[in-house]
């Protein structure tokens, strides 16, 4: 600061303008970094989760009578009846259980 006072107002003004230009460049690089971080976050977390959700929804929509499934509780069974939001699953010879469609973790062969 003392050096700028000794050099005169013209020189101080010129140096101040250069400092302001350097700060503007830092803002641009910060914006680029934020965009890059968001892109990395999107491709590593958001996009794969969305893909898994779509695959699960497609599997749940394709459930039909006779499909063999496993529930999130670990019960294996065969679908006997399909309703809008629930299924009737036969888990033993004479035992049928009604479960929510969301309780199905996957199909089995």
N, C-alpha and C positions, 0 to 999 in steps of 0.2 A: 504494500500500500504506500509506504514511504517512497519507494522507487517510482511509482506512478505519479506521485505528487511532484517529485523532482524532475521528471521528464517533461511534464507539461500536460495541459488538458487535451491537446490533439492526440498525443500518443496514448494517453489513458483511454480516450474514447475509442481509438482504433483497437487497442488490446481488449477492451470490454466487448466490442462487437465480435471479435474472434472467439472470446470465451462463450458468448451466447450461441454462436454457430456450433461450437463443440457440444454444448448441452443439447441442442436440437438433434444432433446425430445420435446421441445416447438414447434419446426417446424412441427413435426409429429402431435402433437395435433391440431395445427392450420390447417393443411391439412385435418384432420378428421372433424373439425368444418366446413370448407368450403364445403366439400362434403355433410355433413349433411344439411347445409343451402340450397345448391342447390337441394338436394332431397326433402326437404320440399317445396321449391319454385315450383319444378316440379309437385308434387302431389297436391298442393293446387291451382295453377294458370294455368300452361301450359296444363296439361292433361285434366282438365275439359273443357277448352276453345276449345281444339282440338276435344273433343267429341261432343260439341255443334255444331262446324263447320261441322263435318261429318254428324250429324243428319239433319242439315239445308240443306246441299247439297243433301242428300238422298231425302228429302221432295221436293226440287225443281226439281230433276230429275224425280220424280214420278208424277208430275202434268200432268193431262190428261184432255181432253174435258169433260165437265160436272161437274168437281170438283168445289165445292164452296170454295171461298178463301176470305181472307181479306188482303188489301194492308197495307203498312206501313203508308199511309196517312189516313187510316181508312175507305176506300171504301170497301163495301161488294159486291161481285158479283159472277158470274158463268163463268167459262172458256168456251169460244166459239171456240177458235182456238189456237193452240200451234205452235210456231216457235222456232228456235234455241235459241235466246236470248230474245224473247219477247212473250207476250200473248195478246190475244184479250179477254176482259172481258165484259160481259153484266151486267151493273149495274142498268138498268131500263128496262122497257118493250121494248122501241125502242132506247135505248142508249147503244152503245158499245164503249169501251175505250181500246186503245192499251197501254200496260205498259211493262216495263222491267221485266224479271223474278226475278231480284234481289229486285223488289219492293213488292214482295209477302212476307208477314210476317208469314202467316200460313194458313192451311186448316181449315175449319169450318164444323160442322155437319149440 
